[in-house]
Amino acid sequence: MIGHFPVPTSFLHRRLFSLTLAVALCAGICCHAQNNPASKPAANPEPDVLVLSNGDTLHGKLVSEMAGKVTFHSDPLGNVSLGWDKIEELRTSRKFAVLNDKIKLRGKKQARQIPMGTLEVAGQAVTVHPDNAAAEAPIPVKSAQFILDPAEMDKQLNHEPGFLSGWNGAATAGATLVKETQNQYTVSGGIGLVRIVPTVSWLHPRDRTSLDFTGSFGKITQPAYASGTATVPAVVTKSAIYHADAERDEYFSPRFFALGQTAFDHNFGQDLDLQQIYGGGFGWTALKTPKQEADLKGTIQYEKQQFITGTATGSQNLIGSTFAASYVLHLKLFTYTQGLSFIPAYNNTRAYSTNETNNLAFPAYKRLSFSLGTLDSYLNNPPASLPPTQRNSFQFTMGLSYLFKSNY
């Protein structure tokens, strides 16, 4: 149509022609946008409806359901958590995935068995209405272990968090300072991190990575002083205990896994400069509930011990094992963690050691907690020295902890 317009020759006519043409094009574009359904903003979905057993009705959106606790968001009330016994009816306009106790999720193939669609809850049963298909058979609410958004399920099943995401754990720090006839100070701290993939409890783990470090350093100083005509030199007593380890677990089943580990220890009081361990083996989760977990592990490893007394007499290479047990208990008032390990050497039966760690963390404020911990270690083969080196070392720590929580 533009080609049939006469082309004006004067400057004023050309400006008027350009302005008229621009207005016509804008009008055409606006008309096309109004008639194009794809350009219209999507209508807001209908709110989900929750009817309580006392007859009250809430409008909002279902967030999730986990282990019998339903979380529903209503603008006036925020997030509300209820048990199924408090709910008379529930209807959703959005799709949800329902994981019942008959579906064992161990991979992506089993995900196809998960019913997905809008939900209707009535008579203590969940009915799923898929798109373009007949409704699924009702699922008793006691069997519907998890109800969640399909996008969250896809993220956990088909994707993995980046290396810096998905970590949980705590960092602890404490200090003691005394100034009197003797000057004394002690600093202690530690950090423990665990990353389990997938990061949710409703999927079986594929792998687990853990990192730990604990340390304590202190000095007691007796200043020099004069005694008659003689001068008594200053005396410095030092203490230093460090432990670091890392472990990677790969799961063959929900409770059986292969592992690789490394550990490093320094204990000035036991004349141990550095003990290095590199090994691999297998583990088994003997107990696993929402509140507690216990693991048993066994490895074959290379171990090198270096003592402060000198290289010629204070170093040895060992082939041995680590037999370990770990236990975690989560309660409302505290979290208790315990670790036990026995480390024998097969090419030198006298060169064995044992360790026990205990930690109690009491929630204080938000992510802060107060913690108490012990580290008890026994080294059977310290080198002969004067004064005699004690084989047993015990450490008690007390401090403030900050919790790290996964944001994946």
C-alpha positions in Angstrom: 0.0 0.0 0.0 2.9 2.4 0.7 4.1 2.1 -2.9 0.9 3.7 -4.2 1.4 6.9 -2.1 2.6 9.9 -4.2 6.0 11.0 -3.0 6.0 14.7 -1.9 8.8 16.9 -3.1 8.9 19.8 -0.8 10.7 19.6 2.6 7.5 20.4 4.6 5.5 17.8 2.6 8.3 15.2 3.2 8.2 15.8 7.0 4.4 15.5 7.1 4.5 12.4 5.0 7.1 10.8 7.4 5.0 11.7 10.4 1.8 10.3 8.9 3.6 7.1 7.9 5.0 6.6 11.5 1.6 7.0 13.0 0.1 4.5 10.6 2.8 1.9 11.4 2.4 2.3 15.2 -1.4 1.9 14.9 -0.9 -1.2 12.9 1.5 -2.7 15.4 -0.8 -1.9 18.3 -3.8 -3.4 16.5 -1.8 -6.6 15.8 -0.7 -6.9 19.4 -4.3 -6.6 20.6 -5.4 -9.3 18.2 -2.5 -11.6 19.0 -3.3 -13.9 22.0 0.4 -14.7 22.6 1.1 -11.1 23.4 -1.5 -10.9 26.2 -0.3 -11.4 29.8 -1.2 -14.8 31.3 -4.1 -14.8 33.5 -3.4 -15.4 37.2 -4.3 -19.0 38.2 -7.2 -19.5 40.4 -6.3 -19.7 44.1 -6.1 -23.1 45.8 -8.8 -23.7 48.4 -8.2 -25.3 51.8 -11.2 -26.2 54.0 -10.4 -27.0 57.6 -12.1 -29.6 59.7 -13.8 -26.8 61.7 -15.4 -25.3 58.5 -13.0 -22.4 58.0 -11.9 -21.8 54.4 -8.5 -20.5 53.3 -7.7 -19.2 49.8 -4.1 -19.1 48.6 -1.7 -21.7 47.4 -0.4 -25.1 48.5 3.3 -25.0 49.1 4.1 -28.7 49.8 3.4 -31.7 52.0 6.1 -33.7 53.7 5.7 -36.6 56.1 2.1 -35.7 57.0 2.6 -31.9 57.4 0.8 -29.7 54.9 2.2 -26.2 54.3 -0.4 -23.8 52.8 0.3 -20.1 52.1 -2.5 -17.5 52.6 -1.7 -13.8 52.3 -3.4 -12.8 55.6 -1.7 -15.6 57.6 1.5 -16.4 55.7 2.6 -20.1 55.7 0.4 -22.3 57.8 1.5 -25.9 58.6 -1.3 -28.5 59.4 -1.7 -32.2 59.8 -4.0 -34.1 57.5 -6.4 -34.6 60.5 -7.1 -30.8 60.5 -8.0 -30.7 56.8 -11.5 -31.5 55.4 -10.9 -30.6 51.8 -8.2 -29.3 49.5 -8.4 -28.3 45.9 -5.6 -26.9 43.7 -5.6 -25.2 40.3 -1.8 -25.9 39.9 -0.1 -29.2 39.2 1.7 -31.1 41.9 3.6 -34.4 42.0 2.5 -37.0 44.7 5.1 -39.4 46.0 3.4 -42.3 47.8 5.1 -45.0 49.9 4.9 -47.6 47.0 7.2 -45.7 44.7 10.9 -46.2 45.3 12.8 -43.4 43.7 16.3 -44.5 42.9 16.7 -42.9 39.5 15.1 -41.0 36.7 13.2 -44.0 35.3 11.2 -44.4 38.4 10.1 -40.7 38.2 7.7 -41.7 35.4 5.6 -43.6 37.9 4.9 -40.4 39.9 1.3 -39.2 39.5 1.2 -35.5 38.5 -1.7 -33.0 38.0 -4.1 -30.9 39.9 -5.2 -32.2 43.3 -8.4 -32.8 45.1 -8.4 -34.0 48.7 -11.5 -35.3 50.4 -12.4 -38.1 52.7 -8.7 -38.4 53.8 -7.7 -39.4 50.2 -5.7 -37.5 47.5 -7.0 -37.7 43.9 -4.7 -36.6 41.1 -6.2 -35.2 37.9 -3.6 -35.4 35.1 -3.9 -33.4 31.9 -5.8 -35.2 29.1 -6.1 -38.4 31.1 -8.5 -40.0 33.6 -8.0 -39.3 37.3 -5.6 -41.5 39.2 -6.9 -43.9 41.8 -7.3 -42.1 45.2 -4.2 -42.3 47.4 -4.8 -42.4 51.2 -3.2 -39.3 52.8 -1.2 -41.5 55.1 0.5 -43.0 52.0 1.1 -39.6 50.3 4.5 -39.1 51.9 5.5 -36.0 49.8 3.5 -33.5 47.6 5.7 -31.0 45.8 6.0 -28.7 42.9 7.0 -30.5 39.6 9.7 -27.9 39.0 11.4 -28.8 42.4 11.1 -32.5 41.5 12.7 -31.9 38.1 15.5 -29.8 39.7 16.4 -32.6 42.2 16.1 -35.5 39.7 17.7 -34.1 36.6 20.1 -31.5 37.9 22.9 -31.2 40.4 23.9 -28.2 42.5 27.2 -26.5 41.8 30.2 -27.3 43.9 29.7 -24.3 46.1 25.9 -25.1 46.7 24.1 -27.6 48.8 26.4 -27.6 51.8 25.2 -28.0 55.4 27.3 -27.8 58.6 28.6 -25.5 61.3 31.7 -23.4 62.2 32.7 -23.1 65.9 35.1 -20.8 67.6 36.2 -20.3 71.2 39.1 -18.6 73.2 40.5 -18.4 76.7 42.9 -15.6 78.0 44.5 -15.5 81.5 47.0 -12.9 82.7 48.4 -13.4 86.2 51.7 -14.8 87.5 51.6 -17.0 84.4 50.2 -15.7 81.1 48.0 -18.2 79.3 45.9 -18.2 76.1 44.1 -20.9 74.2 42.2 -20.6 70.9 40.1 -23.4 69.4 37.8 -23.7 66.4 36.5 -26.0 63.8 34.3 -26.3 60.8 32.3 -29.3 59.5 30.5 -29.4 56.2 28.4 -32.1 54.5 27.0 -32.1 50.9 24.4 -34.8 50.0 23.1 -35.0 46.4 20.2 -34.9 45.9 19.7 -32.3 48.7 16.2 -33.4 49.7 15.1 -36.2 52.1 12.5 -37.6 49.7 15.1 -38.9 47.3 17.7 -41.6 48.0 21.3 -40.2 48.1 23.6 -40.6 45.1 26.7 -39.2 46.7 27.9 -37.5 49.8 31.0 -35.2 50.4 32.2 -34.3 53.9 34.9 -31.9 55.0 36.1 -31.4 58.7 38.7 -29.4 60.5 39.2 -29.0 64.3 42.1 -27.3 66.0 43.3 -26.0 69.3 46.4 -24.0 70.1 47.6 -22.6 73.4 50.6 -21.4 75.4 51.4 -21.0 79.1 54.3 -18.6 79.7 56.2 -18.2 83.0 58.1 -14.9 82.7 61.8 -14.9 83.7 62.6 -13.7 87.2 65.5 -13.1 89.5 66.2 -15.4 92.4 69.0 -14.0 94.5 72.0 -13.5 92.2 70.6 -16.0 89.6 68.1 -15.4 86.9 65.5 -18.1 86.2 64.8 -18.1 82.5 61.2 -17.9 81.1 59.4 -21.2 80.6 57.0 -21.7 77.7 54.6 -24.6 77.6 52.8 -25.2 74.3 49.8 -27.3 73.3 48.6 -27.9 69.7 46.1 -30.4 68.3 44.9 -30.3 64.8 42.7 -32.7 62.8 41.5 -32.5 59.2 39.7 -35.0 57.0 37.7 -35.3 53.8 35.5 -38.1 52.5 33.6 -38.9 49.3 30.8 -41.5 49.3 29.2 -43.0 46.2 25.9 -44.9 46.9 25.1 -48.2 45.3 21.8 -48.4 47.2 20.0 -46.2 49.8 22.3 -47.6 52.6 25.4 -49.1 51.0 28.2 -47.0 49.6 31.9 -47.0 48.5 34.1 -44.3 50.0 37.5 -42.6 49.6 39.0 -40.7 52.4 42.1 -38.8 53.6 43.0 -37.5 57.1 45.7 -35.5 58.7 46.6 -35.2 62.4 49.1 -33.2 64.5 49.4 -33.5 68.2 52.2 -31.7 69.9 51.5 -33.4 73.3 51.9 -36.9 71.8 55.1 -35.9 69.9 53.2 -36.4 66.6 54.3 -34.0 63.9 52.0 -35.3 61.2 50.0 -38.5 60.5 48.7 -38.8 57.0 46.1 -41.3 55.8 44.9 -42.1 52.3 42.4 -45.0 51.8 39.2 -46.4 50.4 36.6 -48.9 51.4 32.9 -49.4 52.0 30.2 -48.1 54.4 26.7 -49.1 55.5 24.0 -46.9 57.0 22.8 -49.1 59.9 20.2 -46.7 61.2 18.3 -43.9 59.4 15.3 -42.0 60.6 14.3 -38.3 60.4 15.9 -37.8 63.8 19.0 -40.0 63.8 21.5 -41.8 61.6 24.3 -44.2 62.3 27.0 -45.3 59.7 29.6 -48.0 59.9 32.7 -47.8 57.7 35.8 -49.9 56.9 38.8 -49.0 54.7 42.2 -50.2 53.5 44.8 -47.4 53.6 48.3 -46.1 53.4 49.5 -44.3 56.5 52.6 -42.3 57.3 53.6 -41.2 60.7 56.2 -38.4 61.3 57.3 -37.6 64.9 58.9 -34.4 66.2 61.9 -36.3 67.6 63.5 -36.5 64.1 63.4 -38.1 60.7 65.7 -41.0 61.3 63.8 -42.5 64.3 60.5 -40.6 64.0 59.0 -41.6 60.7 57.3 -44.8 59.5 55.2 -46.0 56.6 52.2 -48.3 57.4 49.6 -50.3 55.7 46.4 -50.5 57.8 42.7 -49.8 58.1 40.2 -47.5 59.6 37.1 -49.0 61.3 34.8 -46.2 62.2 31.2 -45.6 63.4 29.4 -42.2 63.4 26.1 -41.3 65.0 23.9 -38.1 64.7 20.8 -37.3 66.8 18.6 -34.3 66.0 16.2 -33.2 68.7 14.4 -29.9 69.3 16.6 -28.9 72.2 20.0 -30.0 70.9 21.9 -31.9 68.3 24.4 -34.7 69.3 27.2 -36.0 67.1 29.6 -38.8 68.0 32.4 -40.4 66.1 34.5 -43.5 66.9 37.5 -44.9 65.0 40.1 -47.7 65.4 43.2 -47.5 63.2 45.3 -50.7 63.2 48.5 -51.2 61.2 49.2 -54.6 59.6 52.9 -54.3 59.1 53.5 -53.0 62.6 50.9 -54.2 65.1 52.1 -51.8 67.8 51.4 -48.8 65.6 47.7 -48.5 66.2 45.6 -45.5 67.4 42.0 -44.8 68.4 39.9 -41.6 68.4 36.5 -40.5 69.9 34.8 -37.2 69.2 31.6 -35.9 70.9 29.7 -32.7 70.2 26.6 -31.1 71.7 25.0 -28.1 70.0 22.2 -26.1 71.7 20.3 -23.6 69.5 20.6 -20.1 70.7 19.4 -17.5 68.2 18.6 -18.0 64.5 21.7 -19.8 63.1 23.8 -19.4 66.2 24.1 -22.1 68.8 26.2 -22.9 71.9 28.4 -26.0 71.5 30.4 -28.3 73.8 32.9 -30.8 72.3 35.5 -33.4 73.3 38.3 -35.1 71.4 39.9 -38.1 73.0 42.8 -39.8 71.1 45.1 -42.6 71.9 48.4 -43.2 70.1 50.1 -46.5 71.1 53.6 -45.9 69.7 55.0 -42.5 70.5 58.8 -42.3 70.5 60.7 -42.5 73.8 61.4 -39.0 75.2 62.1 -37.1 78.3 59.8 -36.2 80.0 57.8 -39.4 78.9 55.2 -38.7 76.3 51.7 -39.6 77.3 49.9 -42.0 74.9 46.4 -40.5 75.6 45.3 -37.0 74.8 42.0 -35.4 75.9 40.7 -32.1 74.7 37.5 -30.2 75.8 36.2 -27.2 73.8 33.4 -24.8 74.3 32.3 -22.1 72.0 29.8 -20.4 69.7 28.7 -22.1 66.5 27.2 -20.7 63.3 25.1 -23.0 61.2 25.4 -23.3 57.4 22.2 -24.3 55.5 21.9 -25.4 51.9 20.3 -22.8 49.7 19.8 -25.2 46.7 
